[in-house]
Each structure stands twice: as structure tokens, then as C-alpha cells.
Amino acid sequence: MNNQTGDAARDQAMAWAKQRLDDAVIEVIDSGIFKGAAVEARPEWTLPNKIVIGRIRDFGPGKPEYWVIAGEVPTDVISADLCATPREAARHFALKWQVGADQIRDPEFRKSQGLIQDKDWEAESAELTGVAESLYQVVEADKVWG
């Protein structure tokens, strides 16, 4: 691959990551986590055209920061205080989703969370488990974190 081709691929990957992160910011704002009118986000790591992990916060000093994940995975956020690196954040998301997949199998949990009861929660749980396991495989692959 020549340098121009490499630069074009890198630019395309960064454009994809920026778009996914912008979409994730809109989802996170809609969730009500942020109270301010302005939010800033920056990509920290990407698996091109698959996953982007970034940091997001209300604009201004002293505001809490969050890790955000988006792409071909569920958009999700966790406090940046929980993890120091994007790899640690990815591991945390994978474990969070695994626990969530287990929880939604339980009818009492679904009821306590006000979740729709007449949904195929076994299929939802299996899908979330699969995503969590795939992300964990990425976490364990040293070559993608170099």
C-alpha cells in the first residue's frame, strides 16, 4: 500500500469514527445525562468501521467525563472515573453488557425496570451476550491496541 492509499484509508476511518461519535453524542444528550447546552467529544480509539471509543463531557472545566462506545455495538456510556484507557473502557462495556444480558432474562428484573413484557427477551439477551463476547475478544487482541 502506498502512502497516499494509507492516508486515504486513515482519513476515511477517522471520518467514520467522527460521524459515529457525533451520532453517539446526540443519543447521549437525548438520554439526559448532560445538563449543559454544549457537549464536547473526542475519539480515543477506533477499530475502523466497527467500533469507536471516545471521551465525552459537558463543555467547560471541572465537568464529569464519560467514556462512550458506538459503531456496530450498542451506544453506551460509563463514567471516565471507572477506567483509565480505552481498552479498559471496552473491557468494562463488555462485562456490563454481559451482566445486562443476564438481567434481562429475569422477568422480575424486567418488571422492576418497566421493560415491555411481551418481547423476546431470550433473543435480546442472546444478541447482547454475543456483542459482549465479541467486544471482549477485541479487548484481548493485543494487536488492535498497539
Stockholm file with secondary structure:
# STOCKHOLM 1.0

chainA/1-146         MNNQTGDAARDQAMAWAKQRLDDAVIEVIDSGIFKGAAVEARPEWTLPNKIVIGRIRDFGPGKPEYWVIAGEVPTDVISADLCATPREAARHFALKWQVGADQIRDPEFRKSQGLIQDKDWEAESAELTGVAESLYQVVEADKVWG
#=GR chainA/1-146 SS CCHHHHHHHHHHHHHHHHHHHHHHHHHHHHHTCCCSSCEEEEEEEEETTTEEEEEEEESSTTCCEEEEEEESSCCEEEEGGGCSSHHHHHHHHHHHHHHHHHHTTCHHHHHHTTCCSSSCHHHHHHHHHHHHHHHHHHHHCGGGTC
#=GC SS_cons         CCHHHHHHHHHHHHHHHHHHHHHHHHHHHHHTCCCSSCEEEEEEEEETTTEEEEEEEESSTTCCEEEEEEESSCCEEEEGGGCSSHHHHHHHHHHHHHHHHHHTTCHHHHHHTTCCSSSCHHHHHHHHHHHHHHHHHHHHCGGGTC
//
